[in-house]
């Protein structure tokens, strides 16, 4: 499925910067955030969400 979002330039730049900091493309980063938000994430445990979303240190609980 393809979804096109019309984002303000500042938001797009912030998104690309966050994605890059996580070593992901903007598309991968958005997909990961949506999977977590929709409760379908398989890439991390609930205790790791802050790490993947915001770059916080992993908790490894």
C-alpha positions as CSV (number, residue, x, y, z in Angstrom):
1,X,0.0,0.0,0.0
2,X,1.2,3.5,-0.8
3,X,0.3,6.5,1.3
4,X,1.3,10.0,0.3
5,X,1.4,12.6,3.1
6,X,1.6,16.3,2.5
7,X,3.8,17.6,5.4
8,X,5.1,21.1,6.0
9,X,8.8,21.4,5.1
10,X,9.9,21.8,8.7
11,X,8.0,18.5,9.7
12,X,9.5,16.6,6.8
13,X,13.0,17.8,7.6
14,X,12.5,16.8,11.3
15,X,11.2,13.4,10.2
16,X,14.2,12.8,7.9
17,X,16.6,13.8,10.6
18,X,15.0,11.5,13.2
19,X,15.0,8.6,10.6
20,X,18.6,9.2,9.7
21,X,19.6,9.2,13.4
22,X,17.9,5.8,13.7
23,X,19.7,4.5,10.6
24,X,16.4,4.2,8.7
25,X,14.8,5.9,5.7
26,X,11.9,8.2,6.4
27,X,9.5,5.6,5.0
28,X,10.9,2.9,7.3
29,X,10.8,5.2,10.3
30,X,7.1,6.2,9.7
31,X,6.1,2.6,9.1
32,X,7.8,1.6,12.4
33,X,6.1,4.4,14.3
34,X,2.7,3.4,12.9
35,X,3.2,-0.2,13.7
36,X,4.0,0.7,17.3
37,X,1.1,3.1,17.6
38,X,-1.4,0.6,16.0
39,X,-0.2,-2.2,18.3
40,X,1.2,-4.3,15.5
41,X,4.9,-3.8,16.2
42,X,7.0,-6.9,16.0
43,X,10.3,-5.0,15.9
44,X,10.6,-4.2,19.6
45,X,9.2,-5.0,23.0
46,X,6.9,-2.4,24.7
47,X,9.8,-1.4,26.9
48,X,11.9,-0.5,23.9
49,X,9.4,1.9,22.2
50,X,11.1,5.1,23.5
51,X,14.4,3.9,22.1
52,X,13.0,3.3,18.6
53,X,10.8,6.4,18.6
54,X,12.9,8.9,20.4
55,X,16.4,7.5,20.5
56,X,16.4,7.0,24.2
57,X,18.8,4.3,25.6
58,X,17.4,0.7,25.5
59,X,16.0,-0.5,28.8
60,X,16.5,-4.2,28.1
61,X,13.9,-5.2,30.7
